[in-house]
């Protein structure tokens, strides 16, 4: 009887793990306006807030109502945001100043500024070491900062241009190296690079998410694929097609879904049937340019940003400017199951 019960339990678990994902759809639109472009969208599940980088400041948005509750001002070249709940601190990269701004999560007041390096962009918090890691693209490095005091600890040379990274929760930090088509592993306490491996056939890996339970990394690649790595072995196990111009990736461990937000106006949803088996479950149409996303793993809501864009000046090959007052957050959720 015990053997039969075990077989049934395993079969049930496997079936649940492999079940089809419910279709996702845009459920809410929150017009926030304001001037300038945007970058990372970072949910703070504990306080039900969203932090959105807007060039010169962070917009702080209530997750439920979509209303602006405040701003963190004075961030010159705002890009990434890291939340350190236990110390009540937030950290934001100020790329133009080659620095990191530390602020109070309750009052949103700036508490200090720490020097980083050229092109300080993405930023993440590693709970095991209580350290914040920036990913400095043009400087090919990571700046390490104390998560309680904001004091500079060191800079780690990475021998490549880092784009985004994650903490594995076991003392290791991983980051994509966009120009080397590699993933680099960092020992958080020793502040040294311990391993690196190729993301081939993926080229230009930029966005990243992690499945800690199954030791998988998901790298969104500008070559139009999602590369899935086993970070225990340091090998890519498979790739799947996604939209073009990916800039955001997230993983929902309860739904077993991976998301890639793409500048071409798509959100690719990849379902994880098993640790080594994946399939594209949905391609949701989003506004063109909705390249950034934030996932709240508690509510399972996804947030992407959109806006209307002005024309490029003649001969200009840069990014189109965001038309003032058009910035909008979109909330995406899985459709409720029907019986």
C-alpha positions as a printed NumPy array, in Angstrom:
array([[  0.   ,   0.   ,   0.   ],
       [  2.799,   2.402,   0.87 ],
       [  4.484,   1.811,  -2.489],
       [  1.213,   2.399,  -4.371],
       [  0.566,   5.566,  -2.37 ],
       [  4.059,   6.839,  -3.178],
       [  3.644,   6.134,  -6.884],
       [  0.28 ,   7.927,  -6.878],
       [  1.739,  10.922,  -5.025],
       [  4.657,  11.183,  -7.442],
       [  2.363,  10.875, -10.45 ],
       [  0.07 ,  13.566,  -9.063],
       [  2.991,  15.911,  -8.385],
       [  4.408,  15.305, -11.869],
       [  1.009,  15.975, -13.423],
       [  0.592,  19.237, -11.525],
       [  4.095,  20.343, -12.454],
       [  3.357,  19.669, -16.119],
       [ -0.133,  21.147, -16.279],
       [ -0.903,  23.719, -18.943],
       [ -0.553,  27.351, -17.976],
       [ -3.654,  29.518, -17.982],
       [ -3.597,  32.233, -20.657],
       [ -2.34 ,  35.634, -19.516],
       [ -4.004,  38.904, -20.382],
       [ -3.708,  42.613, -19.657],
       [ -6.142,  43.339, -16.824],
       [ -5.373,  46.907, -15.772],
       [ -3.831,  50.048, -17.242],
       [ -2.353,  52.692, -14.956],
       [ -1.543,  56.026, -16.638],
       [  1.262,  57.627, -14.607],
       [  2.581,  60.269, -17.002],
       [  5.74 ,  62.158, -16.206],
       [  8.709,  62.971, -18.409],
       [ 11.535,  60.755, -19.581],
       [ 12.094,  57.136, -20.452],
       [ 12.232,  54.211, -18.047],
       [ 14.233,  51.138, -17.148],
       [ 13.746,  48.474, -14.471],
       [ 10.411,  47.752, -12.754],
       [ 10.998,  46.178,  -9.332],
       [  8.123,  44.958,  -7.117],
       [  8.378,  45.186,  -3.327],
       [  5.951,  42.413,  -2.339],
       [  6.183,  43.1  ,   1.383],
       [  5.031,  46.701,   1.031],
       [  2.834,  46.19 ,  -2.07 ],
       [  4.794,  48.745,  -4.046],
       [  6.432,  48.994,  -7.443],
       [  9.632,  50.923,  -8.051],
       [ 10.069,  52.232, -11.589],
       [ 13.315,  53.859, -12.747],
       [ 12.557,  57.103, -14.657],
       [ 15.912,  58.666, -15.659],
       [ 16.171,  61.223, -12.838],
       [ 14.137,  59.526, -10.106],
       [ 12.232,  56.46 ,  -9.002],
       [  8.458,  56.416,  -9.25 ],
       [  6.872,  54.516,  -6.34 ],
       [  3.504,  53.012,  -7.236],
       [  0.856,  51.223,  -5.193],
       [  0.495,  47.739,  -6.688],
       [ -3.258,  47.478,  -6.179],
       [ -4.479,  50.941,  -7.14 ],
       [ -1.748,  51.853,  -9.613],
       [ -1.492,  55.286,  -8.006],
       [  1.771,  57.16 ,  -7.549],
       [  2.533,  57.244,  -3.803],
       [  5.849,  59.075,  -3.988],
       [  9.207,  59.452,  -5.686],
       [ 12.862,  59.03 ,  -4.822],
       [ 14.418,  62.134,  -6.342],
       [ 17.953,  63.064,  -7.354],
       [ 19.029,  59.895,  -9.182],
       [ 21.017,  60.933, -12.215],
       [ 20.598,  58.142, -14.753],
       [ 18.259,  55.834, -12.807],
       [ 18.43 ,  52.188, -13.89 ],
       [ 18.223,  49.349, -11.364],
       [ 16.663,  49.024,  -7.918],
       [ 17.439,  46.565,  -5.113],
       [ 15.196,  46.145,  -2.066],
       [ 16.755,  45.2  ,   1.291],
       [ 13.679,  44.622,   3.447],
       [ 15.433,  43.662,   6.678],
       [ 17.349,  46.93 ,   6.885],
       [ 14.535,  49.044,   5.422],
       [ 16.85 ,  50.25 ,   2.684],
       [ 16.565,  50.587,  -1.056],
       [ 19.474,  50.975,  -3.476],
       [ 19.28 ,  52.516,  -6.947],
       [ 21.966,  52.864,  -9.573],
       [ 22.681,  56.388, -10.79 ],
       [ 24.462,  55.564, -14.031],
       [ 25.337,  59.109, -15.019],
       [ 27.034,  59.662, -11.653],
       [ 28.679,  56.219, -11.599],
       [ 27.158,  55.75 ,  -8.167],
       [ 24.515,  54.002,  -6.072],
       [ 21.906,  55.958,  -4.116],
       [ 20.683,  54.474,  -0.823],
       [ 17.191,  55.488,   0.349],
       [ 14.714,  54.748,   3.141],
       [ 11.901,  52.413,   2.069],
       [  9.338,  54.138,   4.307],
       [ 10.122,  57.815,   3.852],
       [ 11.729,  57.517,   0.377],
       [ 14.399,  59.98 ,   1.531],
       [ 17.919,  59.644,   0.169],
       [ 20.317,  58.443,   2.892],
       [ 23.612,  58.444,   1.02 ],
       [ 25.532,  57.845,  -2.168],
       [ 28.225,  55.222,  -2.819],
       [ 30.716,  55.384,  -5.702],
       [ 30.345,  52.54 ,  -8.199],
       [ 31.786,  52.524, -11.743],
       [ 31.083,  53.518, -15.33 ],
       [ 27.661,  52.45 , -16.62 ],
       [ 26.331,  51.271, -13.245],
       [ 23.123,  49.621, -14.438],
       [ 21.454,  46.563, -12.907],
       [ 21.649,  45.953,  -9.164],
       [ 20.692,  43.038,  -6.899],
       [ 20.743,  42.022,  -3.249],
       [ 22.259,  38.789,  -1.914],
       [ 20.736,  37.916,   1.453],
       [ 23.379,  35.364,   2.481],
       [ 26.216,  37.907,   2.371],
       [ 23.991,  40.926,   3.115],
       [ 25.606,  42.612,   0.128],
       [ 24.379,  44.599,  -2.844],
       [ 25.981,  43.958,  -6.234],
       [ 25.86 ,  46.406,  -9.122],
       [ 26.534,  45.332, -12.693],
       [ 28.634,  47.988, -14.399],
       [ 28.375,  47.445, -18.161],
       [ 31.088,  49.626, -19.665],
       [ 33.393,  49.129, -16.676],
       [ 33.146,  45.327, -17.026],
       [ 32.806,  45.014, -13.262],
       [ 30.555,  44.558, -10.249],
       [ 30.578,  46.958,  -7.31 ],
       [ 29.967,  45.313,  -3.927],
       [ 28.215,  47.351,  -1.21 ],
       [ 27.191,  46.564,   2.367],
       [ 23.405,  46.083,   2.43 ],
       [ 22.946,  47.748,   5.812],
       [ 25.356,  50.678,   5.791],
       [ 25.766,  51.395,   2.085],
       [ 29.555,  51.327,   2.446],
       [ 31.711,  50.327,  -0.516],
       [ 33.372,  46.933,  -0.065],
       [ 35.155,  46.321,  -3.374],
       [ 34.907,  46.156,  -7.163],
       [ 35.075,  42.785,  -8.919],
       [ 36.503,  42.64 , -12.478],
       [ 34.289,  40.418, -14.664],
       [ 36.2  ,  40.419, -17.987],
       [ 33.031,  41.181, -19.893],
       [ 30.019,  43.506, -20.005],
       [ 27.451,  42.456, -17.392],
       [ 23.798,  43.197, -18.087],
       [ 21.585,  41.585, -15.436],
       [ 22.021,  39.081, -12.639],
       [ 20.403,  37.151,  -9.792],
       [ 21.238,  35.797,  -6.361],
       [ 20.911,  32.019,  -5.933],
       [ 20.355,  32.313,  -2.183],
       [ 23.272,  29.978,  -1.461],
       [ 26.109,  32.497,  -1.442],
       [ 26.456,  32.636,  -5.222],
       [ 25.499,  35.43 ,  -7.633],
       [ 25.112,  34.945, -11.393],
       [ 25.234,  37.506, -14.206],
       [ 24.999,  37.538, -17.985],
       [ 27.994,  38.899, -19.897],
       [ 26.373,  40.382, -22.974],
       [ 29.48 ,  40.878, -25.12 ],
       [ 31.053,  37.499, -24.286],
       [ 27.922,  35.324, -24.585],
       [ 28.683,  33.964, -21.135],
       [ 27.31 ,  33.557, -17.629],
       [ 29.639,  34.379, -14.753],
       [ 29.373,  33.007, -11.209],
       [ 30.463,  35.141,  -8.245],
       [ 31.188,  33.987,  -4.709],
       [ 29.331,  36.681,  -2.751],
       [ 31.415,  36.538,   0.437],
       [ 34.812,  36.185,  -1.223],
       [ 33.835,  38.724,  -3.92 ],
       [ 35.58 ,  36.711,  -6.601],
       [ 34.581,  35.07 ,  -9.881],
       [ 34.471,  31.297,  -9.434],
       [ 33.122,  29.998, -12.777],
       [ 31.938,  31.059, -16.191],
       [ 30.295,  29.235, -19.088],
       [ 29.073,  29.859, -22.614],
       [ 25.414,  30.564, -23.403],
       [ 25.79 ,  29.285, -26.988],
       [ 23.765,  29.126, -29.171],
       [ 22.297,  32.161, -27.391],
       [ 23.995,  35.427, -28.308],
       [ 23.89 ,  38.675, -26.328],
       [ 22.344,  37.366, -23.109],
       [ 20.831,  40.322, -21.268],
       [ 17.896,  39.597, -18.926],
       [ 17.998,  36.832, -16.3  ],
       [ 15.755,  34.964, -13.859],
       [ 16.315,  31.971, -11.587],
       [ 14.584,  28.78 , -10.469],
       [ 16.318,  28.064,  -7.162],
       [ 14.491,  24.787,  -6.498],
       [ 15.701,  23.173,  -9.732],
       [ 18.963,  25.124, -10.088],
       [ 18.064,  26.672, -13.419],
       [ 18.954,  30.061, -14.886],
       [ 16.884,  31.702, -17.628],
       [ 18.806,  34.098, -19.881],
       [ 16.883,  36.265, -22.329],
       [ 19.035,  36.7  , -25.428],
       [ 18.941,  39.408, -28.057],
       [ 19.418,  36.684, -30.674],
       [ 15.769,  35.771, -30.113],
       [ 16.001,  32.824, -27.741],
       [ 15.735,  32.022, -24.059],
       [ 18.767,  30.009, -22.885],
       [ 18.135,  27.708, -19.926],
       [ 21.193,  26.692, -17.9  ],
       [ 21.791,  24.162, -15.16 ],
       [ 23.959,  26.2  , -12.82 ],
       [ 25.16 ,  23.144, -10.899],
       [ 26.919,  21.859, -14.028],
       [ 27.44 ,  25.195, -15.776],
       [ 25.814,  24.109, -19.026],
       [ 22.975,  25.294, -21.273],
       [ 20.41 ,  22.497, -21.451],
       [ 18.015,  23.979, -24.018],
       [ 16.865,  27.14 , -25.796],
       [ 13.404,  28.311, -26.848],
       [ 12.286,  31.076, -29.237],
       [ 11.153,  34.418, -27.815],
       [ 10.366,  37.839, -29.288],
       [ 12.985,  40.287, -30.526],
       [ 14.621,  42.922, -28.36 ],
       [ 14.178,  41.139, -25.022],
       [ 15.018,  43.247, -21.973],
       [ 13.157,  41.624, -19.079],
       [ 12.835,  38.061, -17.785],
       [ 11.049,  36.658, -14.727],
       [ 10.174,  33.239, -13.295],
       [  7.111,  32.384, -11.22 ],
       [  7.987,  29.277,  -9.154],
       [  4.386,  28.481,  -8.252],
       [  2.998,  28.76 , -11.788],
       [  6.172,  27.298, -13.345],
       [  6.094,  30.02 , -15.991],
       [  8.98 ,  32.06 , -17.394],
       [  8.31 ,  35.441, -18.999],
       [ 10.282,  37.442, -21.545],
       [  9.234,  41.024, -22.327],
       [ 10.309,  42.137, -25.778],
       [ 10.596,  45.492, -27.487],
       [  8.721,  44.135, -30.532],
       [  5.452,  44.257, -28.568],
       [  5.266,  40.707, -27.245],
       [  5.429,  38.936, -23.906],
       [  6.643,  35.372, -24.411],
       [  5.349,  32.883, -21.833],
       [  7.361,  29.67 , -21.492],
       [  5.967,  26.872, -19.332],
       [  8.207,  24.558, -17.346],
       [  6.838,  21.021, -17.594],
       [  9.84 ,  19.578, -15.774],
       [ 13.275,  20.842, -14.794],
       [ 14.603,  19.968, -18.267],
       [ 11.436,  20.238, -20.372],
       [  9.967,  23.564, -21.53 ],
       [  7.553,  24.849, -24.149],
       [  6.315,  28.186, -25.426],
       [  2.799,  28.407, -24.02 ],
       [  1.698,  31.853, -25.17 ],
       [  2.755,  34.988, -26.993],
       [  0.819,  37.909, -25.57 ],
       [  0.585,  41.113, -27.593],
       [  1.782,  44.183, -25.679],
       [  2.492,  47.749, -26.828],
       [  5.638,  48.065, -28.934],
       [  8.482,  49.167, -26.687],
       [  7.229,  47.343, -23.574],
       [ 10.624,  45.843, -22.947],
       [ 10.803,  45.988, -19.113],
       [  8.82 ,  43.866, -16.679],
       [  8.44 ,  43.196, -12.989],
       [  6.864,  40.091, -11.444],
       [  5.393,  39.974,  -7.952],
       [  5.785,  36.298,  -6.946],
       [  3.178,  36.665,  -4.18 ],
       [  0.293,  38.041,  -6.276],
       [  1.599,  36.486,  -9.532],
       [  1.001,  39.802, -11.273],
       [  3.291,  40.981, -14.056],
       [  3.845,  44.656, -14.757],
       [  5.155,  46.088, -18.017],
       [  5.606,  49.698, -19.06 ],
       [  4.469,  51.439, -22.215],
       [  4.343,  54.927, -23.7  ],
       [  3.928,  56.818, -26.938],
       [  7.098,  57.816, -28.73 ],
       [  8.091,  60.826, -30.788],
       [  9.901,  60.558, -34.144],
       [ 13.673,  60.368, -34.336],
       [ 15.431,  63.509, -35.573],
       [ 16.772,  63.125, -39.153],
       [ 19.923,  61.017, -39.172],
       [ 19.549,  60.052, -35.516],
       [ 19.942,  56.336, -34.811],
       [ 19.285,  56.505, -31.068],
       [ 16.137,  55.717, -29.108],
       [ 12.888,  57.524, -29.793],
       [ 11.949,  59.961, -27.066],
       [  8.979,  59.272, -24.796],
       [  6.186,  61.785, -25.345],
       [  5.509,  63.654, -22.084],
       [  2.51 ,  62.442, -20.109],
       [  2.086,  59.128, -21.974],
       [  3.928,  56.741, -19.642],
       [  1.637,  53.883, -18.532],
       [  1.987,  50.729, -16.44 ],
       [  0.083,  47.63 , -17.552],
       [ -0.888,  44.812, -15.192],
       [ -0.93 ,  41.292, -16.606],
       [ -2.488,  38.275, -14.909],
       [ -3.412,  34.697, -15.686],
       [ -7.036,  34.196, -16.618],
       [ -8.968,  32.451, -13.814],
       [ -9.49 ,  28.743, -14.306],
       [-12.912,  27.663, -15.54 ],
       [-14.661,  24.431, -14.57 ]])
